Amino acid sequence: MNIPEKSENELLAQLRQEGRNDPEAIYFHTPLCGTCALAERMLGIVLETGTAMQVTKVNINFAPVLRETWRISSVPCLVILENGRPARIEYALHSVVDLHRWLKR
């Protein structure tokens, strides 16, 4: 399953909208990162179950505002948002089971 990708500006505009109370996840990656590619495949498996919250991916190289604001220190990085704000930041995406647990609706 393909994870939709947004630019930082698109994501910031989305987060500014009022009434965004549903939890969602932002997956930060870089295109040439092998670990990021593996994590994205695992996220795809979780999303195919249909039980996961919405996930959007963002290339960290083009997201300096979010990188600084949320203090993202490495990739892959999964940020779980609640009410448009980070509630959990995970760097160690070890297994599909972990991801499924974190992304359950």
N, C-alpha and C positions, 0 to 999 in steps of 0.2 A: 504494500500500500504506500502510495506517495504521500509524504507529509507536505502540506502547503507551505511555501516559503513567502515571507514578507520582508520588506525593507524595514529599517528602523523607523523611518518616518511613518510608514503605514501602521506599524505596531503602536507607535506613540499616539497617533490619531485615534486608533481603536481604543486604547486604554483611557483616553480622555473622555470618551463617551460615558454619559451617566447611565445608570441602570445596568451596568455590566457586573452582575453578581455571581454568575456561574463560574465555578472554578475552571481554570484552563492551564495549560502548560506551554512554556516556551522552551524550545530546544535550541541551544546555541552550539554552533559547529564551525569548522572551517572545511573547505572543499577537499583539501589534500591530506586531511587527518585520517589515518587508517582506523584509529579507535573510534572516531566520530562516525565513520561509515558503518562499523560494526554496531554501534549504539543505535544508529538510525534503523538498521535492519531489525534490531530487537524491538524498537518502538513500533515499527510497522507490524510486527507480529501481534503486539498488544492491541494495536488499533483495529486489527482485523477481527478481534473477538467482539467488538461492538460495545464493550463495557467501559471503555476508557473515555476520559474527558477529551475535549478538543486539544490538539497539539499543533503548534505552529513552529516552523524552524526559522532561525535568523543566523546569517553569516556574521560571526562576531567581528570579523575584520571591518565590517561596514556598520557597526553599531557602537560607536564610541560613547554616546550618551548613556545608553543602558549599561554598557560595560562598566563605566565609572559609577553611575548611580547605584547599581545593584552590586557593585564590587565583585564582578565575575573575574576570577583569577586564572581559569584555564578552561579548555574544552576537551571532551564534550561536557556540557553543562545543561541540566534540566531544571528550570525554574517553575515551580508550581505557584500559580497566582490565585489568590482569593480576594475578591472585591478589587481586582486590578492591581494588587500589591503582592510582592513576593512573600509567600508563607513558608516556602521550603526551597532550598537550593541544594541540588545533588550533583556531585562530580563523578562519583564512583557508580557507574551504571553496570553493575555486575551481572545481572541476569534478567530474563524476561519475567520471572516471578516477582522480583523486586519492582520492576517497572509497572507491572500489572497492579501490584498492591498500592503503589504511589498514585497511579492514575485512575483508580477505581472511582466511578461516579457515586 
